[in-house]
Amino acid sequence: MTDLKGEFLNRLIARKDRQLFFQFLERGNWLIFQDVYPQFLLYEESLRKKKPLFHLFAHLNISTFMETIWNQYWQTNDTYILTMALVINEQNYLEKRVVQNQQYQKDVLEKFEFLLQDWLSFNHILFPYGNKKLAGLTVHQFESLHERILLGKRLYQLLFKNNVIHRMSVEWAKSHPHTGSRKDYWPDIFNSVNEGTPGFPYQLHLESCQLRPGSKRIYSPTLENAWKNETHKEAEQGDWFSDWRIVDYLMEDDEFIDGEIKDEYCKTLERLELAALAKKAITF
């Protein structure tokens, strides 16, 4: 979301479209949080009272699918099933409310800029760990519910099945307060303060994933400085769960996920730079 106000997309996408993209992402994030947070509050209260309270999910517009899963978790403590169920729930919850929403389809998902990000692999999910190390995966076919669920399963494999990445990612997160700026994990390349000089033509910053001699760092603002707080209308009612075959996604995979993404991410940054350099200046 902060990339929409950062060095590259600020030049590549018009202000109106950036605002629409932000609203699309913001609505999705808000919907997920207001659905998931009460689930964990009820779990916490269940632990306190020493009895399951998941029957209350129905009063909070939470899917019957998750009520069943949480009751099973209370008995089995199977964290994999619970996590995969949350992934399935999250993506199905968004499907009709956001992804299939006609307005978002027209304003965002069918826009050339959004398609361009998919074609050129601009959408990366990154897990910083260690000293400037990155693990992650690339999002493709965001409009596909199936692909989004599979991505969630692969991200779980990457983060929780690799003990080194998991341990070092947790250590990194504990020692680096999250601001939304890419400076958090790469301060020698990104800065939350714009170091550019107004009125001067755009100059390339990077070469082989390092700053060129004399180059300024890439601007990546904090979320607090990029966007104001938003007020949302109430979430749309309705239970997405209607097909029991969705449980097939709960099956555990043995697929090994390497997660090496630093080189790919560096190439993405270089492609973004070239795109920003090639695009003629537009008035915002």
N, C-alpha and C positions, 0 to 999 in steps of 0.2 A: 504493500500500500504506500509506503514511503517512496518507493521507486518512481511512483507517478509524479512526485515533486522533485525527483533527483536530477542528476546531470543529463541523463540520456532521454528518458521518456518525456521529460519537460520540453525537449526540442523536437521529439518525433511525433507527439500526439497533441492535438489542439486542446485548449483548456476545457472546453465543453465536454469533449470525449473523456478526458482524464477524470472529470467530475462524475461522469456516468459510470466509468470503470470503478471508481472509488465506492460509489453507492452500491454497486453490485457486490463488491468484496465485503463492504461494511455490513450489508444486510445479511449476507451469508454467515459471517462471523458472529453477528448478534444472534441470529436464529440458533446457531449451534450452542452458543453459551447459555441462552435462556432455556434450552431443552436439557442440556447435560448437567448444568450446575445444580438444579433441584434434585437430580438423581443422586448426586454425591452427598447433598445435605441430608436426604432421607436415609442414605446408607449410614452416614455418621450418627444420625438419631437412632437408627436401628441398633447400631453397636452400643449406644448409650443405654437404650432400654432392653437390650439383649433379646430382641425379637424383631423379625422382619416387618417392615412397614410399607412394602412395595405395592400393596393394594391401593395406596394413595396416589400412585402414578396416574390413574384414570382421571383424577380431579385436576391434574396439572397438564393435561393434553400430551402426556408421554405415552409412547406406543405400547400396546400390549406385548409386543415382541420383547421390549426391554424389561417389562414386569416379569415375564417368564425367565429371562436370562438372569436377572438379579436374584430371583428366588433360587435358581439353580446355583448361582455363585455362593449364596448364603450356605448352601449345603456342601458344595465341593471345593470352594476357594480356587477354582480354575481361572487363573488370571488371563490365560491366552483366550479362552472362550469369551470372557467378559470384554477384553480389549477388541477382539474381532467383531463382537456384537455391537460395540460402540461405534466402530468404523462403519459397519453396515447401516446402523440406525442413522448416523450422522449424514451419510451420503443419500439415503432414501428420504430423509427428512428435508434435505435441500432440493431434491429432484423436482418436485412440483412447485415448491414455493419460490425457487430461484432459477434453477437451470431451465425448466420448461415454462417459466413465466414469459408471456408473449412480449412484454415490454423489455425485459432483459435480453430476450432473444434478439430483438430488433436493434436495441441500443448498444449491446455489448458483444454477444456471442457471434453475431453475423458481421461484425465490423472487421474491416481489413486489418486493423492494428492488432486485434485479438487473435485472428487467424495467423498473422505474421509471427506472433510469439510462439505459437505451436510449431509452425513450419521450421523456424530457425532455432528451436530449443531454447527459448528465452526463459522458460519456466522451470526453475530448479528449486527443490527443497533441500536445504543444506543443514547438516549437523556439524557445527564447529567443535573441534576437540584438540587437545594438545596445543602445540605451538604452531598456530596458523595452518592447522590441518583441517580438511573438510571431507565429510562423507555425505552422500545424498543420492537422490534420484531425480530424473527429469519428468515433468508432467506432460503427457501427450493426451489428446482426445478428451479434454476436460468435460465435454458435453456428454461423454459416455459414462453412465452409472456403473457399468461393469468395470471399465478401466479405472475409475476412481477407487472402487473397492479393492481391486487388485493392487493398486498403488499403495493403499493403506496397509495391506498385508505384507507387501515387500518392505515398506518402511519399518514395520514391526520386526521383520526378519533382520534387517540391517542393524537396527538399534539395540535389539534385545538378544539376538543370537550371537553377536560378536562381543565378547566380554571386554575386550580392550576399548572398542569404540564406545560401548555403553558406559564403562567406568569413567573414561576420560571426558565424555560428553557431559556427564553429570557434574564432574569436577569443574569443567569449563563454565557450565551454566550457573553454578553456585558462586563462582568468582567473578562473573561478568554480568552486572545488572543489565537487563534487556531494555534498549531504548527504541528499537525499530530502525536504527541506523546501521548500515553495513560496517561502519567504523568499529562496532562492537567486536567483530572478529578479525578485521583486517585494517587496523588503523594506519598502516604505512601506505595504503592505497586509497582508502576512503576517509573523508572527513565530514562531520556533521555541520561544519561551517563552510560556506561557499568561498573557496579561495580564488575563484575566477575573477577576471577584470571585466566589468561591463563595457560593452561596445567593441571589444576585440573579437576577431574571428575565432571560431572554435579550433583548438589545436589537439592533436592526438596526445593522450596521456600515457598509454601502455605499450610495452613491447616485451613479449615473452613473459607476461604476467608480472612485470615490474614497471615502476614509473620510469619514463624516459628522463634522462638528465635534465634538470631544471623544470620539470613538469609539476603542475599543481596536483594535489590529490583530487580524486573524483568526489563530487558533492553527493552526499547521501544523508538527508535530514533525519532528525528524530521524529517519531510519530507525533509527539507533543507539538512540535513546530510545523509539521506538515499539514495536519488536518484538525479541525475543531471537533468537539464532541457532537454526536448526532443523537436525535430523538427519534425513536422508531414507533411505528404503529404496531398494535398487538399482532402476534403471530397468527397465521391462518390456522383454522381448526382442522381436525381430521387426522385419522390414523393411517399411515402409509402401508401398514402391514396387511397384505391380502393374499400372499402366495407363500406357502410353507417351504417351497423349494429354495427360498433365500438362505435356508440353513446350510446349504451346500458350501457356502463361503466360510463356514465355521471350521471346516476341515483344515487341519494344520498341514502346511507345505514344507517339504524338505529342501526347497530351492535355496542354493547358496547365493547371497547377494553381496557382491564385492563392495559396492558403494563408492568406488573411486570416482570422484567427480571434479577434482580440482582442475585438471587439464581442460575438460569440457567446459567448465565454468569460465576459465580464462579465455577460451576461444569465443564464448558467448559475449564476454565483455568487449573483446576486440571487434566482434561483428557489430555490436551496438555502437561502438565508437565510430566505426566506418559509416554506419547508417546515419548517425548524428552529423557527421562531417559532410555527407553527401546531400542531406536534406537542406533545401534552401530555408533561410530564416523566415519564420512566419510571425505575424503580429498576434499577440495574446491579449 
